[in-house]
């Protein structure tokens, strides 16, 4: 039997997030397997020509072709939708594929995006350099103030896009206030929830219309595979699905299975990684070589109160400015023996990167300056190691100058 038959998550509306992360979306085949099955097949067999026609036309539900229907992918989508409190979810090949799919599905030439400038470098590249080729313009807003976003809105604005907290400076934006701005202009608010995940923040509860995920990060949690997702009301996710079905930026069943299993430990990981990050941020604030620490869980963070209203914790990302610019920052990186020098985040292993020369290296120096990304900035994605060991690894480089 190629398709799962019995749904397990029948009472999911009454379950807590931790239980949903383990049970939501699970289906079992005729073998009644306990762990979710991985369906590795490119296509599915039909009982008759009539059934094949009905499946392709959408008159009958069921599996057709793995580019847009697969039982394992379905389970991942249903679990993530449950965690975000969303009606629908569409899984994609990566987080960037999720963003592209939203734009291509919901926008057309002549329309406009308002975006925070404090976003991932590749997202800036897409909005600033690629989408204009197709007649879609973006206005970047430098301030987190909702009034600044309102001033940037146009009659043809279709999307208001934000990351909160942002990459890499952990800028926190008011989701409810920006939702009001977007809806007043007949636009949709899209929130990249990568840094928090639904374990710490559920943007739909504050008025967001769509949620973007790089499932590569905390949803997987161990740096194993690439994936992305779009969550929201079915009226919107169905439009995204139509684009994905035709254009094909889909997730592989294997990657979906890895992420599906990764979500089982999401709440536990985020709780511990957030605690470790707070401890590291407090330690960094006491180091004389550090000019400034960016972490929403610190009282010194400019949006600390807002972060604590929207998020359960400060999250697991800590950024800080090293005195001495790029030379001093690279010295810290090069002296690390424990931390992984990589731009990925969300892993159980702590990672360190220099955003100005990596994640935001392809955008112009002027754009980096406008985003507040200086040459002395370092970003740490805190993992599950003992915080004392992470501090000792950083202390080696900080004291080397």
N, C-alpha and C positions, 0 to 999 in steps of 0.2 A: 504494500500500500504506500503510494508515494506521498500522500498528503497526511498531515496530522489529523486526528479524528476527535479527540476529547479535550476540551478546554479545562484547565485546572483552576485558573484564577477567576472563580465565579463570585467570590465575595470581596473582590478587591476594593470596593468602595468603602469598606469599613476598616481597611488595613492601614497601619502606619507605614511611613516611608521605608523603614528598615525591612519590613515584611514584603512590601511591594518590590523592593530591590532583589529579593530572593525568589518570589513567587509569581509576580505579575507577568502576564503574557505567555506563560508556559502552556504548551499543548503536548499531548502524547499520541503516538501512533499506535498501531495494532500491537506493538511489542510492549507498550505500557512502561517505557523507559523512565527512570527517575531523573536523570540529568537530561537537559535539553539536547535534542538530536541535532547533528550537523548534516544538512542535506547538500551534498556535493553533486550537483547535476546541472547541466546547462539548460535542459528542457524537460517537459513532462508529457506523458503519454495520455491520450484521450481514449475513451471507450468507443467513440464513434465519430464519424464526420460531423454529425449534427452537434455533438458535444464540443468538438473543436471549434466550430463556428460560433457556438454560444459563448465559449470562454473568450475567444478573441474579440467578440463584439461587446463583451461585458454583460450580456444577458444572464450568464451563469457565473457565480463566484468560483474561484479555484485557481490552481497553479497553471501557468501558461509557458512562460519563458523566464529564465533566472535573471535577466536584465531588470525585470520589474515585478516578478512574483517569485518568492522563495519562502518556504516555511520558517527557516532559521532567521532570515531577515525580518519576517513578520513578527517573530517573537521578540527580537531586539526592539523593533519599533513600538510594539505594544507595551513593553516594559518601560521604555524611556518616556512614552506618553503618560503612563500611569505615574511615574515619578515626578513629572512636571505638572501634573494635573491638566493635561491637554487632551483634546478630543482625538487628535491625529498626530502622526509622526511619519516623516519620510527620511529614510537613511540614505546617505550619500557616500561617495568615495573618500571624502575628506571634509574638513571644516570649510575650506575655500570653495569646494564644490557645492556645499550647502548654501553659502552666500550667493554664488553665481546662479544657482538654481532659483533662489527666491527672486533675484533681480530679473532673470530671463522669463520667469513664469508670471510675474505680476507687473512688469513695467514694459514700456515701449518707447521708441524714439520720440524725443521731444519732452520727456518727463524728467523729473528732478529728484535728487536725493539730498537730504540734509544729514550730515554725519559729524559726530565728534571727531576732532583731529587726533584724539588720544585713542588710537586703535592700532591693531597689528599692522606691521609694515606691508605685508602682502595685500591686506584689505585696502590700505591707502593706495597701493599700486593699481589695484583693480578699479577703484572708484575714480582715481585721478588720471590714469593713463590709458586704461583699456576701455572702460565703458563710454568715454566720450567719442570713441570711434563709431559707436552704434547710436549716437545721438542722445545719450543719457548723461547729464551733467550732475556734478556733486559740489555742494558748498560745504566746506569744512569749518566747524565752529571750534574756536580755541578755548572757550570758557565753559565750565560745567553748569553755568547759570541757565535756567530754563528760558529766561527772557532773551538770551543770546540765540537760542535755537528758534524761538518764536520770530525773531527779527530776520532770520535766514530763510524762513518759509516763503514759498511762492505759490501762486495759484496752481502751478503744474507739479508741485511737490507730491510725490507718491509715497516715499519711504523716509522715515527718520530712523537712523541707524546709530546704535551706541554699543560700547562694551562697558560693563560695570561689574567689578573693577576693571580698569583698562590695562592694556599691555603696553609698556612695562611699569608705568608709574602708579598703578593702583588707584587711579582717579575714580571716584564713586559718583555716579549720576543718579538723580532723583527719578526713578522709573515712573512713579505716579504723576509727577509734574510734567514729565516729557510725554507721557501718554496723553495728557490733556492737551498739550501743544499740538501733537500729531493729529488727534481727532478733531480739534477745532479747525484744522486745515484739510480735513478729509483725507488724511494720510494714515499710514500704518506705522506703529512703533515696533522696530525689530531690535531685539536685545541679544547680543552675544553673551551667553552665560557660561563660557568656557572656564573662567577662573573660579567660579563658585560651584558649578554643577547644581542639580536640584537638591543635593544634600544640604546645601547652605543657603540657596536662594531660588525662589520660584517666581520669575518675572510676570507670569500671567496673572498672579494674584494682585499685582500692583497696576494692572491695566495694559501690559504689553500685549501686542497682537501675535507676534511670532518670536520664537526662541531659536537661536542658532547654537549648534554645538560642534566643536572639534572633538569628536569622540575619541580621537587619538590621545587626548590628554587624560583627564581624571576618570572618564567613564571606563576606559580600558584600565588605566592606572598603573600599568607596568611597562609601558613603552614598547608594546609588541606589534601593533598594527595601526594602520590608518583608517579613519572613518569620520563621518560627519552626520549631522541630522538637523532637520527642521521640525519644530513642534508648534502646534497651535490648533485653532479651530479647523474642523474638517473642510469647511468652505474654502479655506486658504491652502491647507496642505494638499487637498485634492488637485488644486491648480499646479502646485509644485510637482506632484506625482505625474501629472500629464507631461510636463516638461522632461522629467527624468525618464519616463517610459520611452520617449522619442529620442532625446539627446544622449542618454546613457551614462550620466555621471554617477553610476550606482555603486553600492558597496558590494564586496564579494561576500558570499555566504560564510566563508571561513572567518573573515574579519568581523562580520556581524556576530558570529558565535563567540569569538574571543571577547568582544565588547559586552555581549549579553552576560557572560560569566563574570566579567570584570565588575559589572554593576552590583553584583551580589555583595561585594565588600566595600562599596563606595562610601557608605555612611561611616563605617569604622575607620577607613583610611583618612577621610577628610577631617574627622574629629581629631585624630592623632597628629596629622600633618599640620593642622591649624594650630594646635597646642605647641608643636615644635617650632612653627614659624613665629609665633608670638614671643617665645623664649629667645629665639635668635634675634628678632627685631629689637627687643629690649637690650640685649647684649651689644648689638651694633651701635645703638644710641650712646653707649658709654665709651665707645672707642674714639680716641682723639684723632685718628686718621680719617674718620668718617664725618663728612660735612652734613649729611642729611639722610634720614631713613624714611622710606615710603612704605607704610603698612597700615591698612585700615583698622587693624585691631589696636593700634597705639592711640592714646589720647592726644598725641601731638599731630596726628593726621588731620588735615583740614576738613575732611568729611567723615570724621569718626562717628559722630552722632547719627548721621544718615546711614552709614554702613551698618551700624548696630540695629537700626530699624528694619533694614532690608535683608540683612544677612544674619545667619545664626552665629557665625564667627568671623574673624578677619580674613580667613582663607589661608592659603599655603604659599603665596607669592610675596617675597620681600625684595624691594629694590633699594639701593643706596648709592649715594654719591661719595666717591673716594677723593680726598684732597690730592691734587697733583695731576688731574686729567687722565688722558689715555695711558700715559706711561705708568702711572701708579695703579690704574685699574687693571691693566694687562699684567702687572707684576703680581697682583693678588691672584688673578686667574692662573698664571703660570706656576705659582707656588702650591697650588692645590694638589694634593695627593689622594684625597678621598672623594671630593666632589667631582662629578663628571662634567667636563667642559663640552657642553652641547646646548643647542638652542631649544631642544624639546623641553616640555614641562609636564607636570601631572604624574610623574613617575614615582615609584616607591624609593628610588635613588635620587638624592639631592643633586640638582644640576645648577651650573653657573654659566652665564653668558654675558657678553659685552654688547648690548643692543645696538649701539651706534655703528658697529662694524659687522653685525650679524643680522638679527631679525629686522632691523631698520636701516641696514646698510645700503639698500637700493634706492631709498628715497633721498631727495636732495638735502644738502646740509641745511638749507633754509627751512625745509619742512621738518627736519629733526629739531632744529632750534625752536620752531613754533610749537612743537609737541613737548618741549622741555627735556628732550633726550640729549644730555651732554656727554662729552668724551669720558668723563669720570664715572658714568653710571654703570652699575652692575645689577643684574637681576638674578635672584636665587629662587628656584622652585624647590621648596623644602620637602624632603622625603621622610622616610621612617627610621633613619639612623638615630642614634643617641645624639641629642642636641649638643652635648659637650664635645663630641668628636667633630661635629661640623664647625663649631666655634674654634676649635684648635686648628683645624685645617685652614680657616680663613685668617686666623691670627698670625700664622706663619708668613703669609703674603703682606698683611697689613703692617707688620713690624719690619719687613725686609728693606723698606726704604730708609 
